[in-house]
Amino acid sequence: MSEIIIYESDENQIQVDVEFDGTTVWLNLNQLATLFGRDKSVISRHLNKVFKNNELEKDSVVAKNATTASDGKIYQVEYFNLDAIISVGYKVNSKQGTQFRKWANTVLKEYLVKGFAINENRLAQKEQQIKILKDGIHILNRSVAKAIEDKATMLLYLVVKNHSFVDGNKRIAAACFLKFLEQNNMLFNEEEQLIVNNDTLATLTLFIASSKPDEMETVKRLVISILNRNK
């Protein structure tokens, strides 16, 4: 969105409302005529020469804005940026052009520095928000992972201890345990290594089988600690 800035010459003989869009300033043909004290036809002729001689690319220095005229109708008015203004200034009145250029460059520098400071603060705020979001996701993932670990551990424990099958309960429990971890994307750690190897799993199933019912919580904590250690 453009901001209106008032430009006045040193002698306050010229006053023009200038549009600033955050990167450059813009004036329409009427404002250029006022700025340089020349008829619009003169300004228009100089602009046409600038574009014809390829001093500037018209598309890069001209923008059209909808403007409501005194008759209430809306017209598309051409606005010219600082590069075009300076080019005209050298051709019709170098003194006034130089004066305006100095003013415009000062204004641009001031606003751009101010805008950079604002954007820097916004960036810092965004980075803080992103950090909070990442921390929240990390906590959520950790909570979800803990729930899966609990379920996997209970599956291993119950199949081993309850003798759900006629034979091979420890082997079946171990297979179910690994399958459950695989389906929940927890069978491998970040280095693509098994979170629990065959020897460790065999030891755990034997440990569970030989444990007492009142030691269930201790057994569960041991299994979960091994899973966490190998992540």
N, C-alpha and C positions, 0 to 999 in steps of 0.2 A: 504494500500500500504506500502510495506517495505521500510525502509530507511537504507542506507549503512553507517556504522560507522567503522572507522579504529581502531583496537586494536593493541597496541604495548606493549611488555613486558618492565619491568623496565630497562633492559639493551639494549632495542631496538634490541634484537636478533631475536624476532618473531614479524611479522606483519601480521594481518589477517583482511580481510574485513568482518565485521559482519553485518548481516541483523537484523534490529530491526522493529517489526511490531506494536509497541505501547504498548505491554504488556510483551514481552519476546524477547530474542535474538536467532538467528538461525545460525547454522553452518552445512555445508555438511561434508561428510566423508573426503574429501581431506583437508578441513580446519581443521578438528579435528586432522588429522595426523600431519599437520604443527604446530598446536598449542602445541601439546604434544610431538612433536619430535619422533613419532613412525610410523611404517609402517601402511598402511591402513588396512592390514589384522589383525594386532594386535587390532586396534581400533574397527574393525568390530566384532572381537571375544568378546571383552568386552561388546559391545552393545548387542550382542546376549545373553550373560549371564544375562545382566540386565533384558531383556525382558523374558527370560526363567525362571528366578527366581522370576518373578513378582515384581521386585523392582519398576518398572514403567510400565504403560500400554502404549504399543507401539502407539496405535491410538491417544493418548493424547499428545505425545511428538515428534511425527514424522509427517512431512508434505512434500508433493511432489510439486516441482516447475518445470515448463518447463524451460530448460536451453539450449541455443544454443552453441554447441561445436565448436572446432576449424575447424572441417570438414564441418561446416555449417548445420549439422543435429541438430534437436531438441530432447533432451532427458528429461525424467522425473527423476529429481535428488532428492534424499531424503535429507531433512534438519532436524536437531535435535535441540530441544530447550534447554534452560539453565538447566533444570532438568537433561536431558540426558547428557549434557556436564559435569555437576558437578559429576554425577555418574561415568563417564569414568575417569574424572580427579582424583578421589580418588584411582582409580585402577592402573593407569599407571604412574602418577607423581603428587603426592599430592601438592608439592610446586607450580608447574606451574598451577595446577588446582585451588589451593587456590588463587593464584594471579589473575587468570582470573575471578574467582567467585567474588572477591572483586571489581574488575573493572566493571564487568557486573552489580552487584547490585547497584553500584554507578550510572552507566549510566541509569539503569532502574528507580531508584528513581528520578533522575534529570528529565528524560523525562516524567515520570508519573505525577510529580508535575506540570511540564510545561503544559502537556496535560490537567490536571485538571483545571488549570487556564484558558486555552483557552476555554475548554468546559463550564466552569462557565460563561465566558463572552458571549459565544454563547447562553447559556441558558437564561441569562439575556436579550439578544437581542430578543430571541424567545418569552419570557414572555411579553416584551414590544410590540412585534408585535401582540401577542394574545390579549393583552389588547386593542390595537387600533382596532383590528378586532371586538372584543366584543362590544366596544363602537359604532363602525359603525353599527353593527347589531342592537344594542339597538336604535340608532337614526332611522334606517330604519323601525324597528318595530313600533316605536313611530309615525313615519310619516304615515305608513300604517294604524295604529289604528286610527289616527286622521282623515284620509280620510274616514274610515268606519263610525266613529262617525258622521261626517258631513252628510254623505249619510243617515244614520239612522235617524238623527234629521230632515233632510229635508223631508224624507218619512213620519214621524210622523206629521210634520207641514202641509204638503200639503194635506194629506188625511183629516186631521181635518178641515183645513181652506177652502179647495175648495169644500167641501161637495160632494165628488166624488160618494157617494152612496145615495140612496133615504133615508135610515135610518141607524142609528147605526154607523155613521162615526167615532166617538171618539173610540168606542169599536173596530171597524175594524182597525183603525189607530194604536191602541195600540197592537193589535194582529200582524199586519204586522211589526211593530217596533221590537217586541220581536223575531219574526221569522227571520227577517233580521240579528239581533244580533246573534241568535243561529247559523245560517248558516255560519257566519263569525267567529265562535268560540269566541264570545265576550259576550255571555249572562251571563257567570259565571266568577267570579274573581278567583285569585289563591287559595283562601280558599274554592272554590266550592260553593260560595254564589251567589245568583242572583245579577247582577250588578244594577238592579233597581227593587224594589218590587212593588206589585200591588197597594198599597196605593199611593206610590210616582208617579207611572205611571198615575194613575187616576187624581192626582193633576196636573200633567204636561199637560195632554190632556185638562183639564178644563182651565188651564192657557193659553194654546195656543188658545183655542176656544174664550176666552174673550179678547185676545190681539188685538191691531190694526195693520193693514198692515205695517205701518212704524216702528213697534216695532219688526219686524221679526228677525233682527240680535240680538237684546237683548234676545229674546226668545231662539234662537238657542244657544247662549253662555251659557244660564242658563242650558239648557238640557245637553250640552256637559260637563259643569262643574260638574253636578251631576254624569254623567257617569264616569268621571275621578276620582271623589272623592271616588267612590265605587269600584274602580279596586283593 
